[in-house]
Amino acid sequence: MSEHGAVLPREQVIYVHYLSVRQRKLQEELEDSVVHYRLRLQKLVEDAGWHCKRDELWNSMLECAVKRPEASTSGTSRKFFGESSSDVNSVLRNVTSTASTVNDIDKLLGYVRSKSMFDMEPMLDALSRDFAADPFFRFLVLHFGEKRCRFFCSDVKKHLVILSNNPQHSAFMMTAFAKDHLEMRLIYKDHEEMSDDWLADVMDEQLRAQFDEIVRCAASFCWIEVVHSPPSGRIRT
């Protein structure tokens, strides 16, 4: 109320802005740009998280194994390695990773490109079909040396990784499943920049030489198994 007792209506103010056609168009463009860059920033953050996770898994795979004293072998490990072969047990234990698990390696495979070595050299499939995984893994570790090998094992699966000459980008992986079903593959980390024919892009002279070396190892191991097989002709497992 005023000092004279009159009732004043409640004040309402409406601000009117005039936007020209040019200003309205500019405002729409700015709003579109905000949406565009917000989505772009979100994608960059997601990509950065993806790359960080991939690199974390890859670097954990590369970490050197910590040698464990034989006396500390658990019952589960004894069952896995087989108590009848202490030499195989010892060699594989020396390269068993303490930084990553089989699940970590399986997860890593979802972040990288991989190519079956059987597709690259069909002879490998026939050579390795009857291999016992643990003795073959031991053979590879002794050939390439402990510094270049990483072993990961669980109750259902085993991975042996052989580092390439460029370990930040590529490696060879041997995987044994139940009943010693064996897979061999080349894995390559930086797959998002590769074409569909990525193998031709990455298979340089050094990587090809190491691949051929693994093929020769498989052939040598197969020959050794044949020589030591019983008279029945079956390959020793």
LODREN-406172 format. One record per residue: x negated, y, z negated of N, C-alpha, C, O, CB in turn; residue number from 0; residue in three letters. Coordinates in steps of 0.1 Angstrom, whole numbers, plus 2048, in hexadecimal, padded with zeros to 3 digits. Glycine has a CB too. Layout:
REM residues N
{{X Y Z} {X Y Z} {X Y Z} {X Y Z} {X Y Z} NUM ALA};
...
//
This chain:
REM residues 237
{{7F8 7F4 800} {800 800 800} {7F7 80C 800} {7EC 80D 7FB} {80A 800 7F4} 0 MET};
{{7FD 817 806} {7F5 824 806} {7F8 82B 7FA} {800 827 7F1} {7F9 82C 813} 1 SER};
{{7F1 836 7F8} {7F3 83E 7EC} {801 844 7EB} {805 849 7E0} {7E9 849 7EB} 2 GLU};
{{808 844 7F6} {816 84A 7F6} {820 83E 7F5} {82C 841 7F6} {818 852 802} 3 HIS};
{{81C 832 7F3} {825 827 7F1} {829 820 7FE} {831 817 7FE} {831 82B 7EA} 4 GLY};
{{824 825 809} {827 81F 816} {820 812 818} {815 810 814} {824 829 822} 5 ALA};
{{826 808 81F} {820 7FB 821} {819 7FC 82F} {81F 7FF 839} {82B 7F0 821} 6 VAL};
{{80C 7F9 82F} {805 7FA 83B} {804 7EB 841} {801 7E2 839} {7F6 7FF 839} 7 LEU};
{{806 7EA 84D} {804 7DD 854} {7F6 7D8 853} {7ED 7E0 853} {809 7DD 862} 8 PRO};
{{7F4 7CA 852} {7E7 7C5 852} {7DF 7C8 85F} {7E5 7C6 86A} {7E7 7B5 84F} 9 ARG};
{{7D3 7CC 85E} {7CC 7D0 86A} {7C8 7C4 871} {7C3 7BA 86C} {7BF 7D8 866} 10 GLU};
{{7C9 7C4 87E} {7C5 7BA 887} {7BD 7C0 892} {7C1 7CA 899} {7D0 7B1 88D} 11 GLN};
{{7B1 7BB 895} {7A9 7C1 89F} {7A6 7B6 8AA} {7A2 7AB 8A6} {79B 7C6 899} 12 VAL};
{{7A8 7B9 8B6} {7A5 7B1 8C1} {79A 7B7 8C9} {79C 7C2 8CF} {7B2 7AD 8C9} 13 ILE};
{{78F 7B1 8CB} {784 7B6 8D3} {786 7B1 8E1} {786 7A4 8E3} {776 7B3 8CD} 14 TYR};
{{786 7B9 8EA} {787 7B5 8F8} {77A 7B7 8FF} {774 7C2 8FF} {793 7BD 8FF} 15 VAL};
{{775 7AC 905} {768 7AD 90C} {76B 7AB 91B} {773 7A3 91F} {75E 7A2 908} 16 HIS};
{{765 7B3 923} {767 7B2 931} {75B 7AA 937} {750 7AF 936} {769 7C0 938} 17 TYR};
{{75E 79F 93E} {753 798 945} {756 799 954} {760 795 959} {752 789 940} 18 LEU};
{{74C 79E 95A} {74D 79E 969} {74C 790 96E} {748 787 967} {742 7A8 96F} 19 SER};
{{74F 78F 97B} {74E 782 981} {73F 77D 981} {73D 771 97E} {752 782 990} 20 VAL};
{{736 786 982} {728 782 982} {724 77D 974} {71D 773 972} {71F 78E 986} 21 ARG};
{{729 785 969} {726 781 95C} {72C 773 958} {726 76B 951} {72A 78C 952} 22 GLN};
{{738 771 95D} {73F 765 95A} {737 759 960} {736 74E 95A} {74E 765 95E} 23 ARG};
{{733 75B 96C} {72B 750 973} {71E 74E 96C} {71A 742 96A} {728 754 982} 24 LYS};
{{717 758 967} {70B 757 960} {70D 74F 953} {705 747 94F} {705 765 95D} 25 LEU};
{{718 753 94C} {71B 74C 940} {71D 73D 942} {719 735 93A} {727 752 939} 26 GLN};
{{724 739 94C} {727 72B 950} {719 724 953} {717 719 94F} {730 72A 95B} 27 GLU};
{{711 72B 95A} {704 725 95D} {6FB 723 950} {6F4 719 94F} {6FC 72E 967} 28 GLU};
{{6FC 72D 947} {6F5 72B 93B} {6FA 71F 932} {6F2 718 92D} {6F6 738 932} 29 LEU};
{{707 71E 932} {70D 713 92B} {709 706 931} {706 6FC 92A} {71D 714 92A} 30 GLU};
{{709 705 93E} {705 6F9 945} {6F6 6F6 942} {6F3 6EA 940} {707 6FA 954} 31 ASP};
{{6EE 700 942} {6E0 6FE 93F} {6DE 6F9 931} {6D5 6F0 92E} {6D8 70B 941} 32 SER};
{{6E5 6FE 927} {6E4 6FA 919} {6E7 6EB 918} {6E0 6E3 912} {6EE 702 910} 33 VAL};
{{6F2 6E6 91F} {6F6 6D8 91F} {6EB 6D0 926} {6E7 6C5 920} {703 6D6 926} 34 VAL};
{{6E6 6D5 931} {6DC 6CD 938} {6CF 6CB 930} {6CA 6C0 92F} {6D8 6D5 945} 35 HIS};
{{6CA 6D6 92A} {6BE 6D5 922} {6C0 6CE 915} {6B6 6C8 910} {6B8 6E3 920} 36 TYR};
{{6CC 6CE 910} {6CE 6C6 904} {6CE 6B7 907} {6C8 6B0 8FF} {6DC 6CA 8FE} 37 ARG};
{{6D4 6B3 912} {6D3 6A5 916} {6C5 6A1 919} {6C0 696 917} {6DC 6A3 921} 38 LEU};
{{6BE 6AA 920} {6B0 6A7 924} {6A7 6A6 918} {69F 69D 917} {6AA 6B3 92D} 39 ARG};
{{6A9 6AF 90E} {6A1 6AE 901} {6A4 6A1 8FA} {69C 69A 8F5} {6A4 6BA 8F8} 40 LEU};
{{6B1 69D 8FA} {6B5 690 8F4} {6AE 684 8FA} {6AA 67B 8F4} {6C5 68F 8F4} 41 GLN};
{{6AE 685 908} {6A7 67A 90F} {698 679 90C} {693 66F 90B} {6AA 67C 91E} 42 LYS};
{{692 685 90B} {684 686 908} {681 680 8FA} {677 678 8F9} {67F 694 909} 43 LEU};
{{689 683 8F1} {688 67D 8E3} {68A 66E 8E3} {682 667 8DD} {692 684 8DA} 44 VAL};
{{694 669 8EB} {696 65B 8EB} {68A 654 8F2} {686 64A 8EE} {6A3 658 8F3} 45 GLU};
{{685 65A 8FD} {67A 654 904} {66D 654 8FB} {666 64A 8FB} {677 65C 911} 46 ASP};
{{66B 65F 8F4} {660 65F 8EB} {661 654 8E0} {657 64E 8DD} {65F 66D 8E4} 47 ALA};
{{66D 652 8DB} {66E 648 8D1} {66C 63A 8D7} {666 631 8D1} {67C 648 8CB} 48 GLY};
{{671 638 8E3} {66F 62B 8EB} {660 629 8ED} {65B 61E 8EA} {676 62B 8F8} 49 TRP};
{{658 633 8F1} {64A 631 8F4} {642 62F 8E6} {639 626 8E6} {644 63E 8FA} 50 HIS};
{{646 636 8DC} {640 634 8CF} {642 625 8CA} {638 61F 8C5} {645 63E 8C5} 51 CYS};
{{64E 620 8CB} {650 613 8C7} {649 609 8CF} {643 5FF 8CA} {65F 60F 8C8} 52 LYS};
{{648 60B 8DC} {641 602 8E5} {632 602 8E1} {62C 5F7 8E0} {643 605 8F4} 53 ARG};
{{62C 60E 8E0} {61E 60F 8DD} {61B 609 8CF} {611 603 8CD} {619 61D 8DD} 54 ASP};
{{624 60A 8C5} {622 605 8B8} {622 5F5 8B9} {619 5EF 8B3} {62E 609 8AF} 55 GLU};
{{62B 5EF 8C0} {62B 5E1 8C2} {61F 5DC 8C9} {619 5D2 8C5} {638 5DC 8C9} 56 LEU};
{{61B 5E3 8D4} {60F 5DF 8DC} {603 5E0 8D3} {5FB 5D7 8D3} {60E 5E8 8E8} 57 TRP};
{{601 5EB 8CC} {5F5 5ED 8C4} {5F4 5E3 8B9} {5E9 5DE 8B5} {5F4 5FB 8BE} 58 ASN};
{{600 5DF 8B3} {600 5D5 8A9} {5FB 5C7 8AE} {5F5 5C0 8A8} {60E 5D4 8A2} 59 SER};
{{5FF 5C5 8BB} {5FB 5B8 8C1} {5EC 5B8 8C3} {5E6 5AD 8C2} {602 5B7 8CF} 60 MET};
{{5E6 5C3 8C6} {5D8 5C4 8C9} {5CF 5C3 8BC} {5C3 5C0 8BD} {5D4 5D1 8D0} 61 LEU};
{{5D5 5C5 8B0} {5CD 5C5 8A4} {5C6 5B8 8A2} {5CC 5AD 8A4} {5D6 5C9 898} 62 GLU};
{{5BA 5B9 89E} {5B2 5AD 89C} {5B8 5A5 890} {5BD 5AA 886} {5A3 5B0 899} 63 CYS};
{{5B7 598 892} {5BC 58F 888} {5B2 58F 87C} {5A6 590 87D} {5BE 580 88D} 64 ALA};
{{5B8 58D 870} {5B0 58C 864} {5AE 57E 861} {5B8 576 85E} {5B6 594 858} 65 VAL};
{{5A2 579 860} {59F 56B 85E} {5A4 567 850} {5A1 56E 846} {591 567 860} 66 LYS};
{{5AB 55C 84F} {5B0 557 842} {5A8 54A 83E} {5A5 542 846} {5BF 554 843} 67 ARG};
{{5A5 549 831} {59E 53D 82D} {5A7 531 82E} {5B3 532 82C} {599 53E 81E} 68 PRO};
{{5A1 526 832} {5A9 51A 834} {5B1 515 828} {5BC 510 82A} {5A0 50E 839} 69 GLU};
{{5AC 518 81C} {5B3 514 810} {5C0 51B 80E} {5C9 516 807} {5AA 516 804} 70 ALA};
{{5C2 526 815} {5CE 52E 812} {5D9 52A 81C} {5E4 530 81C} {5CB 53D 814} 71 SER};
{{5D7 520 824} {5E1 51C 82E} {5EE 517 827} {5ED 50E 81F} {5DC 512 838} 72 THR};
{{5F9 51D 82B} {606 519 824} {60B 50C 82A} {606 507 834} {610 524 826} 73 SER};
{{615 506 823} {61B 4FA 828} {621 4FB 835} {620 4F2 83E} {625 4F5 81E} 74 GLY};
{{628 507 837} {62E 509 844} {623 50A 84F} {625 504 85A} {636 516 844} 75 THR};
{{618 510 84D} {60D 511 857} {608 503 859} {605 500 865} {602 51B 852} 76 SER};
{{606 4FB 84F} {601 4EE 851} {60A 4E6 85A} {606 4DF 863} {5FF 4E6 843} 77 ARG};
{{617 4E7 857} {621 4E0 860} {620 4E5 86E} {621 4DD 877} {62F 4E2 85A} 78 LYS};
{{61E 4F2 870} {61E 4F8 87D} {612 4F3 885} {613 4EF 890} {61F 507 87D} 79 PHE};
{{606 4F5 87F} {5FA 4F2 886} {5F7 4E3 887} {5F1 4DF 891} {5EE 4F8 87F} 80 PHE};
{{5FC 4DB 87E} {5FA 4CD 87F} {5EE 4C9 877} {5E2 4CD 87B} {5F8 4C8 88D} 81 GLY};
{{5EF 4C2 86C} {5E4 4BF 863} {5DA 4B5 86A} {5CF 4B4 865} {5E9 4B9 856} 82 GLU};
{{5DE 4AE 874} {5D6 4A5 87B} {5CB 4AB 883} {5C2 4A4 888} {5DE 49B 883} 83 SER};
{{5CB 4B8 885} {5C2 4BF 88E} {5BC 4CB 886} {5C1 4D6 889} {5C8 4C3 89B} 84 SER};
{{5B3 4C9 87D} {5AD 4D4 875} {5A6 4DE 87E} {5A5 4EA 87B} {5A5 4CF 86A} 85 SER};
{{5A0 4D9 889} {598 4E2 892} {5A1 4EC 899} {59E 4F8 899} {590 4DA 89C} 86 ASP};
{{5AC 4E7 89F} {5B6 4F0 8A5} {5BB 4F9 89B} {5BD 505 89D} {5C1 4E7 8AB} 87 VAL};
{{5BE 4F4 88F} {5C4 4FC 884} {5BA 508 881} {5BF 513 880} {5C5 4F4 877} 88 ASN};
{{5AD 505 880} {5A4 50F 87C} {5A2 51A 887} {5A2 526 884} {596 509 879} 89 SER};
{{5A1 515 893} {59F 51F 89E} {5AB 528 8A0} {5A9 534 8A1} {59D 517 8AB} 90 VAL};
{{5B7 523 89F} {5C3 52B 8A1} {5C5 534 895} {5CA 53F 896} {5CF 523 8A3} 91 LEU};
{{5C2 52F 889} {5C3 537 87D} {5BB 544 87E} {5BE 54F 87A} {5C0 52F 870} 92 ARG};
{{5AF 542 884} {5A5 54E 884} {5AA 559 88D} {5A6 564 88C} {598 549 88A} 93 ASN};
{{5B4 556 896} {5B9 561 89F} {5C8 564 89C} {5CE 56B 8A4} {5B7 55D 8AE} 94 VAL};
{{5CD 55E 892} {5DB 560 88E} {5DD 56F 889} {5D6 573 880} {5E0 557 884} 95 THR};
{{5E6 576 890} {5E8 584 88C} {5EF 585 87F} {5F8 57E 87B} {5F1 58B 897} 96 SER};
{{5EB 590 878} {5F2 593 86B} {5F9 5A1 86D} {600 5A5 864} {5E7 594 860} 97 THR};
{{5F8 5A7 879} {5FE 5B4 87B} {60C 5B2 882} {614 5BB 880} {5F5 5BC 884} 98 ALA};
{{60E 5A8 889} {61A 5A6 891} {620 598 88F} {618 58F 88C} {618 5A9 8A0} 99 SER};
{{62C 596 891} {633 589 890} {638 585 89E} {637 58D 8A8} {63F 589 886} 100 THR};
{{63C 579 89F} {642 574 8AC} {64E 57D 8B0} {64F 580 8BC} {647 566 8AB} 101 VAL};
{{656 581 8A6} {661 58A 8A9} {65D 597 8AF} {663 59D 8B8} {66A 58C 89D} 102 ASN};
{{651 59C 8A9} {64C 5A9 8AF} {648 5A8 8BD} {64A 5B0 8C5} {640 5AE 8A6} 103 ASP};
{{641 59C 8C0} {63D 59A 8CE} {648 598 8D7} {648 59D 8E2} {633 58E 8CF} 104 ILE};
{{653 591 8D3} {65F 590 8DB} {665 59D 8DD} {66A 5A0 8E8} {669 586 8D4} 105 ASP};
{{665 5A6 8D3} {66B 5B3 8D5} {662 5BB 8DF} {668 5C3 8E7} {66C 5BA 8C7} 106 LYS};
{{655 5BA 8DE} {64C 5C1 8E7} {64F 5BD 8F6} {64E 5C6 8FE} {63E 5BE 8E4} 107 LEU};
{{653 5B1 8F8} {655 5AD 906} {661 5B4 90C} {662 5B5 918} {658 59E 906} 108 LEU};
{{66A 5BA 904} {675 5C2 909} {670 5D0 90D} {678 5D8 913} {67F 5C3 8FF} 109 GLY};
{{664 5D4 90A} {65F 5E1 90D} {655 5E1 918} {651 5EC 91D} {658 5E7 900} 110 TYR};
{{650 5D6 91D} {646 5D5 927} {64A 5CD 933} {655 5C6 933} {639 5CF 921} 111 VAL};
{{642 5CE 93D} {645 5C5 949} {63D 5B8 947} {633 5B8 941} {640 5CC 956} 112 ARG};
{{643 5AD 94C} {63C 5A1 94B} {63E 599 958} {648 59A 95F} {641 598 93F} 113 SER};
{{634 591 95B} {635 589 968} {630 57B 964} {625 579 95F} {62C 58F 973} 114 LYS};
{{638 571 968} {634 563 965} {627 560 96D} {626 562 979} {63F 559 969} 115 SER};
{{61D 55A 966} {611 556 96D} {614 54A 976} {60C 547 97F} {606 553 963} 116 MET};
{{61F 543 973} {622 537 97C} {627 53D 98A} {625 536 994} {62E 52F 976} 117 PHE};
{{62D 548 98A} {631 54E 997} {624 554 99E} {624 553 9AB} {63B 55A 995} 118 ASP};
{{61B 558 997} {60E 55D 99D} {606 552 9A2} {5FF 554 9AC} {607 566 993} 119 MET};
{{606 547 99B} {5FE 53B 99F} {606 52E 99C} {606 529 991} {5F0 53A 998} 120 GLU};
{{60E 529 9A6} {617 51E 9A3} {610 512 99E} {616 50A 997} {61F 51A 9AF} 121 PRO};
{{603 510 9A1} {5FC 505 99C} {5FB 504 98D} {5FA 4F9 987} {5EE 505 9A2} 122 MET};
{{5FC 510 987} {5FB 510 978} {606 508 971} {604 502 967} {5FB 51E 973} 123 LEU};
{{612 509 977} {61E 502 971} {61B 4F3 971} {61E 4ED 967} {62B 506 979} 124 ASP};
{{617 4EE 97C} {614 4E0 97D} {609 4DC 974} {609 4D1 96D} {611 4DB 98B} 125 ALA};
{{5FE 4E4 973} {5F3 4E1 96A} {5F7 4E0 95B} {5F2 4D8 954} {5E8 4EB 96C} 126 LEU};
{{5FF 4EA 957} {601 4EC 949} {60E 4E5 944} {612 4E6 938} {602 4FA 946} 127 SER};
{{615 4DE 94D} {622 4D8 949} {621 4CF 93D} {62A 4CF 935} {628 4D1 955} 128 ARG};
{{617 4C7 93C} {615 4BD 932} {60B 4C1 927} {607 4B9 91F} {611 4B0 937} 129 ASP};
{{607 4CE 927} {5FE 4D2 91D} {604 4D2 90F} {60F 4D6 90D} {5F9 4E1 920} 130 PHE};
{{5FC 4CE 905} {5FF 4D1 8F7} {5FB 4DF 8F4} {5EF 4E2 8F6} {5F9 4C6 8ED} 131 ALA};
{{603 4E7 8EF} {600 4F5 8EE} {5F4 4F8 8E5} {5EC 500 8E9} {60D 4FD 8E8} 132 ALA};
{{5F4 4F3 8D9} {5E9 4F6 8CF} {5DB 4F3 8D5} {5D3 4FC 8D4} {5EC 4EF 8C2} 133 ASP};
{{5D9 4E7 8DA} {5CB 4E5 8DF} {5C8 4EE 8EB} {5BD 4F2 8ED} {5CA 4D6 8E4} 134 PRO};
{{5D2 4F1 8F4} {5D0 4FA 8FF} {5CC 508 8FA} {5C3 50E 8FF} {5DC 4FA 908} 135 PHE};
{{5D4 50D 8F0} {5D1 51A 8EA} {5C3 51A 8E4} {5BC 524 8E5} {5DC 51D 8DF} 136 PHE};
{{5BF 50F 8DD} {5B2 50E 8D7} {5A7 50F 8E2} {59D 516 8E1} {5B0 501 8CF} 137 ARG};
{{5AA 508 8ED} {5A0 509 8F9} {59F 517 8FE} {593 51B 901} {5A5 4FF 904} 138 PHE};
{{5AA 51E 8FF} {5A9 52C 904} {5A2 535 8FA} {59A 53E 8FE} {5B7 531 907} 139 LEU};
{{5A4 533 8ED} {59E 53C 8E3} {58F 539 8E3} {587 543 8E3} {5A3 539 8D5} 140 VAL};
{{58B 52D 8E4} {57C 52A 8E5} {576 52F 8F1} {56A 533 8F1} {57A 51B 8E4} 141 LEU};
{{57E 530 8FC} {578 535 909} {577 544 909} {56C 549 90C} {581 530 915} 142 HIS};
{{582 54B 905} {582 55A 906} {57C 560 8F9} {579 56C 8FA} {590 55E 908} 143 PHE};
{{57B 559 8EE} {576 55F 8E2} {581 564 8D9} {58C 569 8DE} {56C 569 8E5} 144 GLY};
{{57E 564 8CC} {589 569 8C3} {58C 577 8C4} {597 57B 8C1} {584 566 8B5} 145 GLU};
{{583 580 8C8} {585 58E 8C9} {590 592 8D4} {596 59C 8D3} {578 596 8CC} 146 LYS};
{{591 589 8DD} {59B 58C 8E8} {5A8 584 8E7} {5B1 585 8EF} {595 588 8F5} 147 ARG};
{{5AA 57C 8DC} {5B6 574 8DB} {5BD 578 8CE} {5B8 57B 8C4} {5B2 565 8DA} 148 CYS};
{{5CB 577 8CF} {5D4 57A 8C4} {5DE 56F 8C4} {5E4 56C 8CE} {5DA 588 8C5} 149 ARG};
{{5E1 569 8B8} {5EA 55E 8B7} {5F5 561 8AE} {5F3 567 8A3} {5E3 551 8B2} 150 PHE};
{{602 55E 8B2} {60E 561 8AB} {616 555 8AA} {618 54E 8B5} {616 56D 8B1} 151 PHE};
{{61B 551 89F} {622 544 89E} {62E 545 894} {62E 54D 88A} {619 539 89A} 152 CYS};
{{638 53D 897} {644 53C 88F} {648 52D 88F} {641 525 895} {650 545 893} 153 SER};
{{653 529 889} {657 51B 889} {65C 517 897} {65D 50B 899} {662 519 87F} 154 ASP};
{{65F 520 8A0} {666 51D 8AC} {65E 521 8B9} {661 51D 8C4} {673 522 8AD} 155 VAL};
{{654 52A 8B7} {64D 52F 8C2} {63F 534 8BE} {63C 537 8B3} {655 53C 8C8} 156 LYS};
{{636 533 8C8} {628 537 8C6} {624 540 8D2} {627 53D 8DE} {61E 52B 8C5} 157 LYS};
{{61D 54B 8D0} {617 553 8DA} {608 554 8D9} {603 556 8CE} {61D 562 8DA} 158 HIS};
{{601 552 8E3} {5F3 555 8E4} {5F1 560 8EE} {5F4 55F 8F9} {5EA 548 8E7} 159 LEU};
{{5EB 56B 8E9} {5E8 577 8F2} {5D9 578 8F5} {5D1 577 8EB} {5EE 584 8EC} 160 VAL};
{{5D6 579 901} {5C8 57B 905} {5C7 589 90B} {5CD 58C 915} {5C3 570 910} 161 ILE};
{{5BF 591 905} {5BE 59F 909} {5B6 5A0 916} {5AD 599 918} {5B6 5A7 8FE} 162 LEU};
{{5BB 5A9 91E} {5B4 5AB 92B} {5A8 5B5 929} {5A6 5B9 91E} {5BE 5B1 936} 163 SER};
{{5A1 5B8 934} {596 5C2 933} {59B 5D0 930} {593 5D9 92C} {58E 5C1 93F} 164 ASN};
{{5A8 5D2 932} {5AE 5DF 92F} {5BA 5DC 925} {5C6 5DD 929} {5B3 5E6 93C} 165 ASN};
{{5B7 5D9 919} {5C1 5D4 90F} {5CC 5DF 90C} {5D6 5DB 907} {5BB 5D0 903} 166 PRO};
{{5CA 5EB 90E} {5D4 5F5 90C} {5DF 5F5 917} {5EA 5FC 915} {5CE 603 90B} 167 GLN};
{{5DD 5ED 921} {5E7 5ED 92C} {5EC 5DF 92F} {5F8 5DD 934} {5E1 5F3 938} 168 HIS};
{{5E4 5D5 92D} {5E8 5C7 932} {5E2 5BC 929} {5D8 5BE 922} {5E4 5C5 941} 169 SER};
{{5E9 5B1 92A} {5E4 5A5 922} {5EB 599 929} {5F4 59A 930} {5E8 5A6 913} 170 ALA};
{{5E5 58D 925} {5EB 580 92A} {5F1 579 91E} {5EB 579 913} {5E0 577 931} 171 PHE};
{{5FD 574 91F} {604 56E 914} {608 560 917} {60E 55D 921} {610 576 910} 172 MET};
{{604 556 90E} {609 549 90F} {613 546 904} {610 549 8F9} {5FC 53F 90E} 173 MET};
{{61E 541 908} {629 53E 8FE} {62D 530 8FE} {630 52A 909} {635 547 901} 174 THR};
{{62D 52A 8F2} {632 51C 8F1} {63E 51B 8E9} {63F 521 8DE} {627 513 8EA} 175 ALA};
{{648 514 8EE} {655 513 8E7} {656 505 8E1} {64C 4FE 8E1} {661 515 8F1} 176 PHE};
{{661 501 8DD} {663 4F3 8D7} {65F 4E9 8E2} {661 4EB 8EE} {672 4F1 8D3} 177 ALA};
{{659 4DE 8DD} {655 4D3 8E5} {64A 4D7 8EF} {648 4D1 8F9} {660 4CD 8ED} 178 LYS};
{{643 4E2 8EB} {637 4E7 8F2} {63A 4EB 901} {631 4EB 909} {62D 4DC 8F3} 179 ASP};
{{646 4EF 903} {649 4F6 910} {641 503 911} {642 50B 908} {658 4F9 912} 180 HIS};
{{639 504 91C} {62F 50F 91C} {633 519 927} {637 516 932} {622 50A 91F} 181 LEU};
{{632 526 924} {633 531 92D} {627 539 92D} {620 53B 922} {640 53A 92A} 182 GLU};
{{623 53E 938} {617 547 93A} {61A 553 942} {620 552 94C} {60B 53F 940} 183 MET};
{{617 55F 93D} {61B 56B 943} {611 576 942} {609 576 939} {628 570 93E} 184 ARG};
{{611 57F 94B} {609 58C 94B} {613 596 946} {61E 598 94B} {603 58F 958} 185 LEU};
{{60F 59E 93B} {617 5A9 937} {610 5B6 939} {604 5B7 938} {61B 5A7 927} 186 ILE};
{{617 5C0 93D} {612 5CD 940} {61A 5D8 939} {626 5D8 93A} {611 5D0 950} 187 TYR};
{{613 5E1 932} {61A 5EA 92A} {621 5F6 931} {62D 5F8 92E} {610 5F0 920} 188 LYS};
{{61B 5FD 93A} {620 60A 93F} {629 607 94B} {626 60B 956} {615 613 943} 189 ASP};
{{635 600 948} {63D 5FC 953} {646 607 959} {64A 605 965} {646 5F1 94F} 190 HIS};
{{649 612 952} {652 61B 957} {64D 623 963} {655 629 96A} {656 625 94C} 191 GLU};
{{640 623 965} {63A 62A 970} {637 621 97C} {631 626 986} {62D 631 96B} 192 GLU};
{{63A 615 97B} {637 60B 985} {643 609 98F} {64E 60C 98C} {634 5FE 97F} 193 MET};
{{63F 606 99B} {649 603 9A5} {64E 5F4 9A3} {649 5ED 99A} {643 604 9B4} 194 SER};
{{658 5F0 9AB} {65D 5E3 9AA} {652 5D8 9AC} {652 5CE 9A6} {669 5E0 9B3} 195 ASP};
{{649 5DC 9B5} {63D 5D3 9B8} {632 5D6 9AF} {627 5D9 9B4} {639 5D3 9C7} 196 ASP};
{{634 5D7 9A2} {62B 5DC 998} {61E 5D3 997} {613 5D8 994} {631 5DE 98B} 197 TRP};
{{620 5C6 99A} {614 5BD 999} {609 5C1 9A2} {5FD 5C1 99F} {619 5AF 99B} 198 LEU};
{{60D 5C5 9AF} {603 5C9 9B8} {5FC 5D6 9B4} {5F0 5D8 9B7} {609 5CB 9C6} 199 ALA};
{{603 5DE 9AC} {5FD 5EB 9A8} {5F3 5E9 99D} {5E9 5F0 99C} {608 5F4 9A3} 200 ASP};
{{5F5 5DF 994} {5ED 5DD 988} {5E2 5D2 98A} {5D8 5D2 982} {5F5 5DA 97C} 201 VAL};
{{5E4 5C9 993} {5DB 5BE 994} {5CE 5C2 99B} {5CC 5C0 9A7} {5E1 5B2 99C} 202 MET};
{{5C5 5C9 994} {5B8 5CD 999} {5AF 5C1 999} {5B2 5B6 995} {5B2 5D9 991} 203 ASP};
{{5A2 5C3 99D} {598 5B9 99E} {595 5B2 991} {594 5A6 990} {58C 5BE 9A5} 204 GLU};
{{594 5BA 986} {591 5B4 979} {59C 5AC 974} {59A 5A1 96E} {58E 5BF 96F} 205 GLN};
{{5A9 5B1 975} {5B4 5A9 970} {5B6 59C 978} {5B9 592 972} {5C1 5B2 971} 206 LEU};
{{5B4 59D 985} {5B5 591 98D} {5AA 587 989} {5AD 57B 989} {5B3 595 99C} 207 ARG};
{{59E 58C 986} {593 583 982} {597 57C 975} {594 570 973} {586 58A 981} 208 ALA};
{{59D 583 96C} {5A0 57D 95F} {5AC 573 961} {5AC 568 95A} {5A4 587 955} 209 GLN};
{{5B5 576 969} {5C0 56D 96C} {5BA 560 972} {5BE 555 96E} {5CA 573 976} 210 PHE};
{{5B1 561 97C} {5AB 555 982} {5A3 54D 977} {5A3 541 978} {5A2 559 98D} 211 ASP};
{{59E 554 96E} {596 54D 963} {5A0 545 95A} {59C 53A 956} {58F 558 95A} 212 GLU};
{{5AC 54A 958} {5B6 542 950} {5BA 536 958} {5BC 52C 952} {5C2 54B 94C} 213 ILE};
{{5BC 538 965} {5C0 52D 96D} {5B5 522 96D} {5B8 516 96C} {5C2 531 97C} 214 VAL};
{{5A8 526 96D} {59D 51C 96D} {59D 515 95F} {59A 509 95E} {590 523 96F} 215 ARG};
{{5A0 51D 955} {5A1 517 947} {5AC 50C 947} {5A9 501 941} {5A3 522 93C} 216 CYS};
{{5B7 50F 94D} {5C2 505 94D} {5BE 4F9 954} {5C1 4ED 950} {5CF 50B 953} 217 ALA};
{{5B7 4FB 960} {5B2 4EF 968} {5A8 4E7 960} {5A8 4DB 960} {5AC 4F4 975} 218 ALA};
{{59F 4EE 959} {595 4E7 951} {59B 4DF 946} {597 4D4 943} {58A 4F1 94C} 219 SER};
{{5A4 4E5 93F} {5AB 4DF 933} {5B3 4D3 938} {5B3 4C8 932} {5B5 4E8 92C} 220 PHE};
{{5B9 4D4 944} {5C1 4C8 94A} {5B7 4BD 94D} {5BA 4B1 94A} {5C8 4CD 956} 221 CYS};
{{5AC 4C0 952} {5A2 4B6 955} {59D 4AF 948} {59C 4A3 948} {596 4BC 95D} 222 TRP};
{{59A 4B7 93E} {596 4B1 931} {5A0 4A8 92C} {59D 49D 926} {592 4BC 927} 223 ILE};
{{5AD 4AC 92C} {5B8 4A4 927} {5B9 497 92F} {5BC 48C 929} {5C5 4AC 928} 224 GLU};
{{5B7 497 93C} {5B7 48B 944} {5AC 482 940} {5AE 476 93F} {5B7 48E 953} 225 VAL};
{{5A0 487 93F} {594 47F 93B} {596 478 92E} {592 46D 92C} {588 488 93B} 226 VAL};
{{59D 47F 924} {59F 47A 917} {5AC 473 915} {5B0 46F 90A} {59D 484 90D} 227 HIS};
{{5B3 471 920} {5C0 46A 91F} {5BE 45B 91D} {5B4 456 921} {5C9 46C 92B} 228 SER};
{{5C7 454 917} {5C6 445 915} {5C7 43E 922} {5CC 445 92C} {5D1 440 90B} 229 PRO};
{{5C4 432 923} {5C4 42A 930} {5D2 42A 937} {5D3 428 943} {5C0 41C 92E} 230 PRO};
{{5DC 42D 92F} {5EA 42D 935} {5EB 438 93F} {5F5 437 948} {5F4 42E 92A} 231 SER};
{{5E2 442 93F} {5E3 44C 949} {5EB 458 944} {5EA 463 94B} {5E9 447 955} 232 GLY};
{{5F1 458 938} {5F9 463 934} {5EF 46D 92E} {5E6 469 927} {603 45F 929} 233 ARG};
{{5F2 47A 930} {5E9 484 92B} {5EB 485 91C} {5F6 484 916} {5ED 492 931} 234 ILE};
{{5E0 485 915} {5E0 486 906} {5E6 493 901} {5E3 49D 906} {5D2 484 900} 235 ARG};
{{5F0 492 8F7} {5F6 49D 8F2} {5F4 49D 8E3} {5F9 4A7 8DC} {605 49E 8F5} 236 THR};
//
